[in-house]
Amino acid sequence: VPAGLAVRVARADDAEAIARIHNEGIAERVATFQTATQHGPEIAKEIERGRLVLVAELDGTVVGWASVAPYDDAHEYYSGVAEATLYVERGARRAGAGTALLGELAVEAERHGCYKLIGKVFTSNRPSIALVRSSGWREVGIHRRHGRLDGRWKDVLVVELLLGDAREEG
Ligand SMILES: CC(C)(COP(=O)(O)OP(=O)(O)OC[C@H]1O[C@@H](n2cnc3c(N)ncnc32)[C@H](O)[C@@H]1OP(=O)(O)O)[C@@H](O)C(=O)NCCC(=O)NCCS
């Protein structure tokens, strides 16, 4: 981890910074179908409920966050699969925060009993594809026209990282 950079579990009082960084990412229109503004108090509630959320600090300031959401709430047999999300503030990118967050998210998700993380990445999102590639994730395949963002179809690359005993060959 580069000097000045640290990753830790988020506290409820990080929620405003997390919302700000998420909203900046939503406004960029590069990473998500989500267009609705995110609000700190709701994020604080999720953190208090025990959702796994990590933040990256650069010289003591929160510059990024990562979290997991259930892949499939309806089916108990998928409870070990989680979907990862991460955002780094625009001004703090290319400093290793994304790599550090994704690495620590895998460690924490495994500790929480997950055997797999999945990610859904727009095929147009080159920084994110480069990040997951350099972090050892595998590319599963591409969903064509998986949704519309501002009226335009987007293709979505599904990526995954096996954890724990799922990591073993065979
Ligand atoms: C994708 C994102 C999280 C990367 O975060 P980051 O802190 O910049 O990532 P890192 O500094 O750890 O970069 C890791 C590697 O990814 C690749 N990478 C990152 N940004 C890149 C870019 N703009 N162009 C090409 N490669 C890039 C590089 O290989 C980089 O390693 P290097 O800097 O040593 O060359 C960040 O760009 C971001 O928040 N984007 C908007 C939101 C988003 O796309 N989230 C992910 C989708 S769910």
The ligand as an SDF file (V2000), in Angstrom:
LIG
                    3D

 48 50  0  0  0  0  0  0  0  0999 V2000
  -12.0470    2.4190  -11.2640 C   0  0  0  0  0  0  0  0  0  0  0  0
  -11.5000    3.2020  -10.0780 C   0  0  0  0  0  0  0  0  0  0  0  0
  -12.1620    2.7050   -8.7920 C   0  0  0  0  0  0  0  0  0  0  0  0
   -9.9690    2.9550  -10.0010 C   0  0  0  0  0  0  0  0  0  0  0  0
   -9.4950    3.5220   -8.7910 O   0  0  0  0  0  0  0  0  0  0  0  0
   -7.9830    4.0490   -8.6450 P   0  0  0  0  0  0  0  0  0  0  0  0
   -7.7660    4.4090   -7.2340 O   0  0  0  0  0  0  0  0  0  0  0  0
   -7.7090    5.0570   -9.6760 O   0  0  0  0  0  0  0  0  0  0  0  0
   -7.1840    2.6990   -9.0010 O   0  0  0  0  0  0  0  0  0  0  0  0
   -5.6170    2.4440   -8.8050 P   0  0  0  0  0  0  0  0  0  0  0  0
   -4.8750    3.7110   -8.6290 O   0  0  0  0  0  0  0  0  0  0  0  0
   -5.4730    1.4090   -7.7530 O   0  0  0  0  0  0  0  0  0  0  0  0
   -5.2750    1.8300  -10.2270 O   0  0  0  0  0  0  0  0  0  0  0  0
   -5.0040    0.4500  -10.3770 C   0  0  0  0  0  0  0  0  0  0  0  0
   -4.6950    0.1210  -11.8150 C   0  0  0  0  0  0  0  0  0  0  0  0
   -5.8690    0.2050  -12.6100 O   0  0  0  0  0  0  0  0  0  0  0  0
   -5.5200    0.7200  -13.8950 C   0  0  0  0  0  0  0  0  0  0  0  0
   -6.1450    2.0360  -14.1060 N   0  0  0  0  0  0  0  0  0  0  0  0
   -6.7770    2.8260  -13.1970 C   0  0  0  0  0  0  0  0  0  0  0  0
   -7.2220    3.9430  -13.7960 N   0  0  0  0  0  0  0  0  0  0  0  0
   -6.8790    3.8600  -15.0800 C   0  0  0  0  0  0  0  0  0  0  0  0
   -7.0760    4.7190  -16.1880 C   0  0  0  0  0  0  0  0  0  0  0  0
   -7.7170    5.9000  -16.0800 N   0  0  0  0  0  0  0  0  0  0  0  0
   -6.6150    4.3140  -17.3970 N   0  0  0  0  0  0  0  0  0  0  0  0
   -5.9630    3.1430  -17.5270 C   0  0  0  0  0  0  0  0  0  0  0  0
   -5.7430    2.2920  -16.4920 N   0  0  0  0  0  0  0  0  0  0  0  0
   -6.2090    2.6490  -15.2930 C   0  0  0  0  0  0  0  0  0  0  0  0
   -4.0150    0.8320  -13.9180 C   0  0  0  0  0  0  0  0  0  0  0  0
   -3.5050   -0.4100  -14.3330 O   0  0  0  0  0  0  0  0  0  0  0  0
   -3.7200    1.0860  -12.4680 C   0  0  0  0  0  0  0  0  0  0  0  0
   -2.4260    0.7610  -12.0860 O   0  0  0  0  0  0  0  0  0  0  0  0
   -1.2560    1.8670  -12.3220 P   0  0  0  0  0  0  0  0  0  0  0  0
   -1.7650    3.1960  -11.8330 O   0  0  0  0  0  0  0  0  0  0  0  0
   -0.1350    1.3180  -11.5030 O   0  0  0  0  0  0  0  0  0  0  0  0
   -1.0090    1.8510  -13.7880 O   0  0  0  0  0  0  0  0  0  0  0  0
  -11.7140    4.7310  -10.2500 C   0  0  0  0  0  0  0  0  0  0  0  0
  -11.2830    5.1030  -11.5400 O   0  0  0  0  0  0  0  0  0  0  0  0
  -13.1590    5.1490  -10.0790 C   0  0  0  0  0  0  0  0  0  0  0  0
  -13.6280    5.3840   -8.9770 O   0  0  0  0  0  0  0  0  0  0  0  0
  -13.9200    5.2620  -11.2140 N   0  0  0  0  0  0  0  0  0  0  0  0
  -15.3120    5.6620  -11.1850 C   0  0  0  0  0  0  0  0  0  0  0  0
  -16.1800    4.6340  -10.4870 C   0  0  0  0  0  0  0  0  0  0  0  0
  -15.9890    3.2430  -11.0410 C   0  0  0  0  0  0  0  0  0  0  0  0
  -15.7650    3.0370  -12.2270 O   0  0  0  0  0  0  0  0  0  0  0  0
  -16.1130    2.2320  -10.1590 N   0  0  0  0  0  0  0  0  0  0  0  0
  -15.9220    0.8520  -10.5290 C   0  0  0  0  0  0  0  0  0  0  0  0
  -17.1230    0.2980  -11.2130 C   0  0  0  0  0  0  0  0  0  0  0  0
  -18.2340   -0.5060  -10.0790 S   0  0  0  0  0  0  0  0  0  0  0  0
  1  2  1  0
  2  3  1  0
  2  4  1  0
  2 36  1  0
  4  5  1  0
  5  6  1  0
  6  7  2  0
  6  8  1  0
  6  9  1  0
  9 10  1  0
 10 11  2  0
 10 12  1  0
 10 13  1  0
 13 14  1  0
 14 15  1  0
 15 16  1  0
 15 30  1  0
 16 17  1  0
 17 18  1  0
 17 28  1  0
 18 19  1  0
 18 27  1  0
 19 20  2  0
 20 21  1  0
 21 22  1  0
 21 27  2  0
 22 23  1  0
 22 24  2  0
 24 25  1  0
 25 26  2  0
 26 27  1  0
 28 29  1  0
 28 30  1  0
 30 31  1  0
 31 32  1  0
 32 33  2  0
 32 34  1  0
 32 35  1  0
 36 37  1  0
 36 38  1  0
 38 39  2  0
 38 40  1  0
 40 41  1  0
 41 42  1  0
 42 43  1  0
 43 44  2  0
 43 45  1  0
 45 46  1  0
 46 47  1  0
 47 48  1  0
M  END
$$$$
